[in-house]
Amino acid sequence: MSANNSKLDRENHARIQYLLALAGTTFSGVADRLSISPSAVCSASLGRYRSARVEQEISRIVGLPVSEIWPGRTPSKKQEDAA
């Protein structure tokens, strides 16, 4: 991952954190709902790895499609099937 992509991921991560705060929750709140660790949610938000479950839960909470939260990402097979 280049420095540019890393910066963009961190900016988007901060944006996601802000959107969750507006919705009244945090990365820890998402983690609790999914019974996973907060670090797993943060890693998915940063783009370190993909998690359809995390992406879909954040999408549901903030009321935006996954493609708008993570622009440029192709939907996972699970997300395509859900659409």
MOPAC internal coordinates of N, CA, C and O (Angstrom, degrees):
PM7 1SCF
backbone

  N    0.0000 0     0.00 0     0.00 0    0    0    0
  C    1.4555 1     0.00 0     0.00 0    1    0    0
  C    1.5276 1   107.72 1     0.00 0    2    1    0
  O    1.2310 1   120.68 1   -49.41 1    3    2    1
  N    1.3036 1   116.31 1   130.59 1    3    2    1
  C    1.4544 1   120.06 1  -179.73 1    5    3    2
  C    1.5246 1   110.76 1   -77.50 1    6    5    3
  O    1.2310 1   121.21 1   -14.42 1    7    6    5
  N    1.3172 1   115.29 1   165.58 1    7    6    5
  C    1.4682 1   120.25 1   178.79 1    9    7    6
  C    1.5229 1   110.71 1   -60.83 1   10    9    7
  O    1.2310 1   120.66 1   143.62 1   11   10    9
  N    1.3382 1   116.35 1   -36.38 1   11   10    9
  C    1.4636 1   119.75 1   178.76 1   13   11   10
  C    1.5202 1   111.61 1   -62.40 1   14   13   11
  O    1.2310 1   120.12 1   131.48 1   15   14   13
  N    1.3423 1   117.37 1   -48.52 1   15   14   13
  C    1.4536 1   120.54 1   179.59 1   17   15   14
  C    1.5175 1   111.20 1   -62.63 1   18   17   15
  O    1.2310 1   120.71 1   140.44 1   19   18   17
  N    1.3379 1   116.26 1   -39.56 1   19   18   17
  C    1.4567 1   120.28 1   178.88 1   21   19   18
  C    1.5221 1   110.36 1   -60.80 1   22   21   19
  O    1.2310 1   120.46 1   137.68 1   23   22   21
  N    1.3411 1   116.72 1   -42.32 1   23   22   21
  C    1.4596 1   120.38 1   179.40 1   25   23   22
  C    1.5276 1   110.21 1   -64.58 1   26   25   23
  O    1.2310 1   120.27 1   135.91 1   27   26   25
  N    1.3163 1   117.09 1   -44.09 1   27   26   25
  C    1.4547 1   120.36 1   179.71 1   29   27   26
  C    1.5273 1   110.93 1   -62.76 1   30   29   27
  O    1.2310 1   120.34 1   138.95 1   31   30   29
  N    1.3308 1   116.95 1   -41.05 1   31   30   29
  C    1.4574 1   120.02 1   178.28 1   33   31   30
  C    1.5264 1   110.67 1   -62.91 1   34   33   31
  O    1.2310 1   119.88 1   140.09 1   35   34   33
  N    1.3251 1   117.83 1   -39.91 1   35   34   33
  C    1.4614 1   120.96 1   179.46 1   37   35   34
  C    1.5326 1   110.91 1   -68.23 1   38   37   35
  O    1.2310 1   120.58 1   141.93 1   39   38   37
  N    1.3176 1   116.50 1   -38.07 1   39   38   37
  C    1.4633 1   119.45 1   176.49 1   41   39   38
  C    1.5274 1   110.34 1   -64.93 1   42   41   39
  O    1.2310 1   120.40 1   136.80 1   43   42   41
  N    1.3137 1   116.84 1   -43.20 1   43   42   41
  C    1.4645 1   120.34 1   179.51 1   45   43   42
  C    1.5287 1   109.94 1   -67.62 1   46   45   43
  O    1.2310 1   120.31 1   142.21 1   47   46   45
  N    1.3181 1   117.01 1   -37.79 1   47   46   45
  C    1.4650 1   121.58 1   176.76 1   49   47   46
  C    1.5371 1   109.68 1   -57.92 1   50   49   47
  O    1.2310 1   120.42 1   134.57 1   51   50   49
  N    1.3190 1   116.80 1   -45.43 1   51   50   49
  C    1.4707 1   121.05 1   178.54 1   53   51   50
  C    1.5324 1   110.49 1   -64.63 1   54   53   51
  O    1.2310 1   120.55 1   142.50 1   55   54   53
  N    1.3209 1   116.55 1   -37.50 1   55   54   53
  C    1.4708 1   120.86 1   177.21 1   57   55   54
  C    1.5286 1   110.66 1   -64.54 1   58   57   55
  O    1.2310 1   120.46 1   136.91 1   59   58   57
  N    1.3134 1   116.72 1   -43.09 1   59   58   57
  C    1.4669 1   120.97 1   178.25 1   61   59   58
  C    1.5249 1   110.04 1   -63.34 1   62   61   59
  O    1.2310 1   120.71 1   137.42 1   63   62   61
  N    1.3060 1   116.24 1   -42.58 1   63   62   61
  C    1.4679 1   120.67 1   177.69 1   65   63   62
  C    1.5325 1   110.38 1   -59.25 1   66   65   63
  O    1.2310 1   120.34 1   137.97 1   67   66   65
  N    1.3150 1   116.96 1   -42.03 1   67   66   65
  C    1.4618 1   122.61 1   178.30 1   69   67   66
  C    1.5308 1   110.80 1   -64.50 1   70   69   67
  O    1.2310 1   120.37 1   134.26 1   71   70   69
  N    1.3377 1   116.89 1   -45.74 1   71   70   69
  C    1.4659 1   120.60 1   179.36 1   73   71   70
  C    1.5298 1   111.33 1   -61.64 1   74   73   71
  O    1.2310 1   120.68 1   140.23 1   75   74   73
  N    1.3286 1   116.30 1   -39.77 1   75   74   73
  C    1.4627 1   119.70 1   176.91 1   77   75   74
  C    1.5251 1   110.67 1   -64.43 1   78   77   75
  O    1.2310 1   120.40 1   139.47 1   79   78   77
  N    1.3398 1   116.83 1   -40.53 1   79   78   77
  C    1.4668 1   120.33 1   178.90 1   81   79   78
  C    1.5277 1   110.47 1   -62.45 1   82   81   79
  O    1.2310 1   120.45 1   138.87 1   83   82   81
  N    1.3263 1   116.74 1   -41.13 1   83   82   81
  C    1.4648 1   120.16 1   177.40 1   85   83   82
  C    1.5291 1   111.08 1   -61.79 1   86   85   83
  O    1.2310 1   120.85 1   148.75 1   87   86   85
  N    1.3295 1   115.98 1   -31.25 1   87   86   85
  C    1.4608 1   121.11 1   179.41 1   89   87   86
  C    1.5315 1   111.64 1   -85.77 1   90   89   87
  O    1.2310 1   120.77 1   179.49 1   91   90   89
  N    1.3314 1   116.13 1    -0.51 1   91   90   89
  C    1.4626 1   120.30 1   175.69 1   93   91   90
  C    1.5118 1   115.46 1    86.60 1   94   93   91
  O    1.2310 1   120.16 1  -156.89 1   95   94   93
  N    1.3346 1   117.29 1    23.11 1   95   94   93
  C    1.4580 1   118.98 1   178.24 1   97   95   94
  C    1.5255 1   110.66 1  -142.02 1   98   97   95
  O    1.2310 1   121.07 1     4.52 1   99   98   97
  N    1.3166 1   115.56 1  -175.48 1   99   98   97
  C    1.4632 1   123.38 1  -176.93 1  101   99   98
  C    1.5245 1   108.83 1  -138.49 1  102  101   99
  O    1.2310 1   120.81 1    -2.68 1  103  102  101
  N    1.3275 1   116.05 1   177.32 1  103  102  101
  C    1.4624 1   119.84 1   173.53 1  105  103  102
  C    1.5295 1   109.90 1   -59.68 1  106  105  103
  O    1.2310 1   120.37 1   142.57 1  107  106  105
  N    1.3303 1   116.90 1   -37.43 1  107  106  105
  C    1.4691 1   120.34 1   177.71 1  109  107  106
  C    1.5180 1   111.23 1   -64.39 1  110  109  107
  O    1.2310 1   120.30 1   142.51 1  111  110  109
  N    1.3183 1   117.03 1   -37.49 1  111  110  109
  C    1.4625 1   121.06 1   177.03 1  113  111  110
  C    1.5179 1   111.74 1   -63.84 1  114  113  111
  O    1.2310 1   120.57 1   139.14 1  115  114  113
  N    1.3246 1   116.52 1   -40.86 1  115  114  113
  C    1.4649 1   120.77 1   176.62 1  117  115  114
  C    1.5293 1   108.94 1   -63.75 1  118  117  115
  O    1.2310 1   120.88 1   136.27 1  119  118  117
  N    1.3188 1   115.93 1   -43.73 1  119  118  117
  C    1.4683 1   120.90 1   179.98 1  121  119  118
  C    1.5274 1   110.95 1   -60.23 1  122  121  119
  O    1.2310 1   120.65 1   136.39 1  123  122  121
  N    1.3194 1   116.37 1   -43.61 1  123  122  121
  C    1.4727 1   120.05 1   178.69 1  125  123  122
  C    1.5204 1   110.88 1   -60.19 1  126  125  123
  O    1.2310 1   120.44 1   137.00 1  127  126  125
  N    1.3258 1   116.76 1   -43.00 1  127  126  125
  C    1.4802 1   120.72 1  -179.19 1  129  127  126
  C    1.5164 1   112.18 1   -63.72 1  130  129  127
  O    1.2310 1   120.92 1   148.52 1  131  130  129
  N    1.3289 1   115.84 1   -31.48 1  131  130  129
  C    1.4633 1   120.60 1  -177.20 1  133  131  130
  C    1.5290 1   112.86 1   -98.75 1  134  133  131
  O    1.2310 1   120.40 1   177.59 1  135  134  133
  N    1.3379 1   116.84 1    -2.41 1  135  134  133
  C    1.4661 1   122.40 1  -177.26 1  137  135  134
  C    1.5287 1   111.89 1    56.19 1  138  137  135
  O    1.2310 1   121.64 1  -133.02 1  139  138  137
  N    1.3411 1   114.46 1    46.98 1  139  138  137
  C    1.4644 1   121.45 1   175.46 1  141  139  138
  C    1.5151 1   107.70 1  -131.69 1  142  141  139
  O    1.2310 1   120.10 1    -4.07 1  143  142  141
  N    1.3046 1   117.41 1   175.93 1  143  142  141
  C    1.4667 1   120.56 1  -178.30 1  145  143  142
  C    1.5319 1   110.58 1   -80.58 1  146  145  143
  O    1.2310 1   120.80 1   -30.58 1  147  146  145
  N    1.3397 1   116.08 1   149.42 1  147  146  145
  C    1.4704 1   119.05 1   175.33 1  149  147  146
  C    1.5242 1   112.30 1   -58.78 1  150  149  147
  O    1.2310 1   120.13 1   146.99 1  151  150  149
  N    1.3407 1   117.35 1   -33.01 1  151  150  149
  C    1.4660 1   119.13 1   179.75 1  153  151  150
  C    1.5252 1   111.27 1   -66.33 1  154  153  151
  O    1.2310 1   119.85 1   149.85 1  155  154  153
  N    1.3318 1   117.90 1   -30.15 1  155  154  153
  C    1.4679 1   120.63 1   176.60 1  157  155  154
  C    1.5310 1   110.24 1   -66.55 1  158  157  155
  O    1.2310 1   120.58 1   139.30 1  159  158  157
  N    1.3290 1   116.49 1   -40.70 1  159  158  157
  C    1.4691 1   120.29 1   178.13 1  161  159  158
  C    1.5295 1   109.91 1   -65.89 1  162  161  159
  O    1.2310 1   120.32 1   135.92 1  163  162  161
  N    1.3137 1   116.99 1   -44.08 1  163  162  161
  C    1.4662 1   120.81 1   179.10 1  165  163  162
  C    1.5247 1   111.14 1   -62.15 1  166  165  163
  O    1.2310 1   120.24 1   137.34 1  167  166  165
  N    1.3326 1   117.14 1   -42.66 1  167  166  165
  C    1.4630 1   120.75 1   179.42 1  169  167  166
  C    1.5204 1   111.36 1   -62.41 1  170  169  167
  O    1.2310 1   120.52 1   138.94 1  171  170  169
  N    1.3203 1   116.61 1   -41.06 1  171  170  169
  C    1.4672 1   120.02 1   177.84 1  173  171  170
  C    1.5280 1   110.43 1   -66.90 1  174  173  171
  O    1.2310 1   120.30 1   139.49 1  175  174  173
  N    1.3276 1   117.03 1   -40.51 1  175  174  173
  C    1.4582 1   121.09 1   178.90 1  177  175  174
  C    1.5302 1   111.38 1   -62.77 1  178  177  175
  O    1.2310 1   120.85 1   140.36 1  179  178  177
  N    1.3206 1   115.98 1   -39.64 1  179  178  177
  C    1.4581 1   120.93 1   179.69 1  181  179  178
  C    1.5232 1   112.92 1   -73.06 1  182  181  179
  O    1.2310 1   120.56 1   162.76 1  183  182  181
  N    1.3228 1   116.53 1   -17.24 1  183  182  181
  C    1.4525 1   119.76 1  -178.79 1  185  183  182
  C    1.5102 1   113.42 1    90.87 1  186  185  183
  O    1.2310 1   120.11 1  -166.00 1  187  186  185
  N    1.3362 1   117.40 1    14.00 1  187  186  185
  C    1.4632 1   119.67 1   177.59 1  189  187  186
  C    1.5232 1   110.69 1   -65.93 1  190  189  187
  O    1.2310 1   120.64 1   148.12 1  191  190  189
  N    1.3263 1   116.39 1   -31.88 1  191  190  189
  C    1.4539 1   121.99 1   173.46 1  193  191  190
  C    1.5191 1   108.50 1  -153.65 1  194  193  191
  O    1.2310 1   120.58 1   -13.32 1  195  194  193
  N    1.3279 1   116.49 1   166.68 1  195  194  193
  C    1.4619 1   121.60 1   179.81 1  197  195  194
  C    1.5202 1   109.60 1   -98.41 1  198  197  195
  O    1.2310 1   120.47 1   -40.11 1  199  198  197
  N    1.3075 1   116.71 1   139.89 1  199  198  197
  C    1.4586 1   122.67 1   172.96 1  201  199  198
  C    1.5218 1   107.67 1  -142.48 1  202  201  199
  O    1.2310 1   120.94 1   -72.39 1  203  202  201
  N    1.3246 1   115.81 1   107.61 1  203  202  201
  C    1.4610 1   119.84 1   179.43 1  205  203  202
  C    1.5167 1   110.76 1   -59.74 1  206  205  203
  O    1.2310 1   119.98 1   142.19 1  207  206  205
  N    1.3376 1   117.64 1   -37.81 1  207  206  205
  C    1.4679 1   120.85 1   179.36 1  209  207  206
  C    1.5197 1   111.22 1   -60.91 1  210  209  207
  O    1.2310 1   120.61 1   132.17 1  211  210  209
  N    1.3326 1   116.45 1   -47.83 1  211  210  209
  C    1.4706 1   120.85 1  -179.16 1  213  211  210
  C    1.5215 1   109.39 1   -65.89 1  214  213  211
  O    1.2310 1   120.12 1   133.25 1  215  214  213
  N    1.3180 1   117.37 1   -46.75 1  215  214  213
  C    1.4633 1   120.76 1  -179.27 1  217  215  214
  C    1.5266 1   111.13 1   -59.24 1  218  217  215
  O    1.2310 1   120.39 1   134.88 1  219  218  217
  N    1.3114 1   116.85 1   -45.12 1  219  218  217
  C    1.4630 1   120.26 1  -178.93 1  221  219  218
  C    1.5194 1   111.88 1   -67.22 1  222  221  219
  O    1.2310 1   120.03 1   141.74 1  223  222  221
  N    1.3363 1   117.56 1   -38.26 1  223  222  221
  C    1.4684 1   119.73 1   179.70 1  225  223  222
  C    1.5300 1   110.72 1   -67.42 1  226  225  223
  O    1.2310 1   120.39 1   135.73 1  227  226  225
  N    1.3232 1   116.87 1   -44.27 1  227  226  225
  C    1.4690 1   119.55 1   177.17 1  229  227  226
  C    1.5258 1   109.63 1   -61.79 1  230  229  227
  O    1.2310 1   120.34 1   136.62 1  231  230  229
  N    1.3169 1   116.96 1   -43.38 1  231  230  229
  C    1.4681 1   121.64 1   177.79 1  233  231  230
  C    1.5278 1   110.79 1   -57.14 1  234  233  231
  O    1.2310 1   120.52 1   133.62 1  235  234  233
  N    1.3182 1   116.62 1   -46.38 1  235  234  233
  C    1.4681 1   121.30 1  -179.72 1  237  235  234
  C    1.5214 1   110.91 1   -62.30 1  238  237  235
  O    1.2310 1   120.49 1   136.04 1  239  238  237
  N    1.3191 1   116.66 1   -43.96 1  239  238  237
  C    1.4671 1   121.23 1  -176.27 1  241  239  238
  C    1.5297 1   111.44 1   -66.16 1  242  241  239
  O    1.2310 1   120.47 1   134.38 1  243  242  241
  N    1.3282 1   116.70 1   -45.62 1  243  242  241
  C    1.4708 1   119.28 1  -175.27 1  245  243  242
  C    1.5201 1   112.80 1   -87.84 1  246  245  243
  O    1.2310 1   120.32 1   169.12 1  247  246  245
  N    1.3270 1   117.00 1   -10.88 1  247  246  245
  C    1.4581 1   120.20 1   176.28 1  249  247  246
  C    1.5168 1   114.92 1    75.13 1  250  249  247
  O    1.2310 1   120.68 1  -151.38 1  251  250  249
  N    1.3173 1   116.31 1    28.62 1  251  250  249
  C    1.4652 1   121.23 1   177.38 1  253  251  250
  C    1.5201 1   109.03 1  -126.20 1  254  253  251
  O    1.2310 1   119.95 1   -30.66 1  255  254  253
  N    1.3360 1   117.71 1   149.34 1  255  254  253
  C    1.4663 1   118.71 1   176.66 1  257  255  254
  C    1.5287 1   111.18 1   -67.44 1  258  257  255
  O    1.2310 1   121.20 1   -28.24 1  259  258  257
  N    1.3160 1   115.32 1   151.76 1  259  258  257
  C    1.4709 1   121.07 1   179.04 1  261  259  258
  C    1.5197 1   110.17 1   -53.37 1  262  261  259
  O    1.2310 1   120.31 1   138.70 1  263  262  261
  N    1.3188 1   117.00 1   -41.30 1  263  262  261
  C    1.4701 1   120.67 1  -177.88 1  265  263  262
  C    1.5258 1   112.66 1   -63.30 1  266  265  263
  O    1.2310 1   119.90 1   155.55 1  267  266  265
  N    1.3139 1   117.80 1   -24.45 1  267  266  265
  C    1.4670 1   120.92 1   177.18 1  269  267  266
  C    1.5346 1   111.25 1   -85.30 1  270  269  267
  O    1.2310 1   120.58 1   148.58 1  271  270  269
  N    1.3073 1   116.49 1   -31.42 1  271  270  269
  C    1.4627 1   120.20 1   179.15 1  273  271  270
  C    1.5220 1   110.69 1   -74.53 1  274  273  271
  O    1.2310 1   120.64 1   138.40 1  275  274  273
  N    1.3368 1   116.39 1   -41.60 1  275  274  273
  C    1.4607 1   122.21 1   178.00 1  277  275  274
  C    1.5218 1   108.73 1  -119.60 1  278  277  275
  O    1.2310 1   119.79 1  -103.43 1  279  278  277
  N    1.3416 1   118.01 1    76.57 1  279  278  277
  C    1.4646 1   120.44 1  -178.00 1  281  279  278
  C    1.5306 1   111.22 1   -61.13 1  282  281  279
  O    1.2310 1   121.39 1   -37.40 1  283  282  281
  N    1.3128 1   114.95 1   142.60 1  283  282  281
  C    1.4571 1   119.63 1   177.26 1  285  283  282
  C    1.5134 1   114.09 1    89.51 1  286  285  283
  O    1.2310 1   119.77 1   166.50 1  287  286  285
  N    1.3171 1   118.05 1   -13.50 1  287  286  285
  C    1.4598 1   120.45 1   177.01 1  289  287  286
  C    1.5118 1   108.89 1   -81.40 1  290  289  287
  O    1.2310 1   121.37 1   -39.75 1  291  290  289
  N    1.3136 1   114.99 1   140.25 1  291  290  289
  C    1.4535 1   118.11 1   171.99 1  293  291  290
  C    1.5241 1   107.69 1   -81.92 1  294  293  291
  O    1.2310 1   119.94 1   -36.83 1  295  294  293
  N    1.3159 1   117.72 1   143.17 1  295  294  293
  C    1.4672 1   119.30 1  -179.15 1  297  295  294
  C    1.5224 1   110.60 1   -64.98 1  298  297  295
  O    1.2310 1   120.84 1   -34.39 1  299  298  297
  N    1.3182 1   115.99 1   145.61 1  299  298  297
  C    1.4590 1   119.90 1   175.03 1  301  299  298
  C    1.5205 1   108.33 1   -70.26 1  302  301  299
  O    1.2310 1   119.93 1   -16.56 1  303  302  301
  N    1.3127 1   117.74 1   163.44 1  303  302  301
  C    1.4608 1   122.76 1   178.78 1  305  303  302
  C    1.5224 1   109.95 1   -56.68 1  306  305  303
  O    1.2310 1   120.19 1   138.33 1  307  306  305
  N    1.3407 1   117.25 1   -41.67 1  307  306  305
  C    1.4626 1   121.96 1  -179.60 1  309  307  306
  C    1.5350 1   110.48 1   -62.76 1  310  309  307
  O    1.2310 1   120.34 1   139.55 1  311  310  309
  N    1.3345 1   116.95 1   -40.45 1  311  310  309
  C    1.4630 1   120.50 1   179.67 1  313  311  310
  C    1.5186 1   110.92 1   -69.13 1  314  313  311
  O    1.2310 1   119.66 1   143.74 1  315  314  313
  N    1.3347 1   118.26 1   -36.26 1  315  314  313
  C    1.4605 1   121.13 1   177.32 1  317  315  314
  C    1.5180 1   109.80 1   -64.53 1  318  317  315
  O    1.2310 1   120.28 1   137.18 1  319  318  317
  N    1.3290 1   117.06 1   -42.82 1  319  318  317
  C    1.4644 1   121.65 1   179.98 1  321  319  318
  C    1.5281 1   112.13 1   -64.42 1  322  321  319
  O    1.2310 1   120.41 1   147.98 1  323  322  321
  N    1.3382 1   116.83 1   -32.02 1  323  322  321
  C    1.4668 1   121.15 1  -178.81 1  325  323  322
  C    1.5275 1   111.88 1   -76.45 1  326  325  323
  O    1.2310 1   120.47 1   158.08 1  327  326  325
  N    1.3236 1   116.70 1   -21.92 1  327  326  325
  C    1.4743 1   120.66 1  -176.66 1  329  327  326
  C    1.5075 1   113.29 1   -75.14 1  330  329  327
  O    1.2310 1   120.10 1   180.00 1  331  330  329

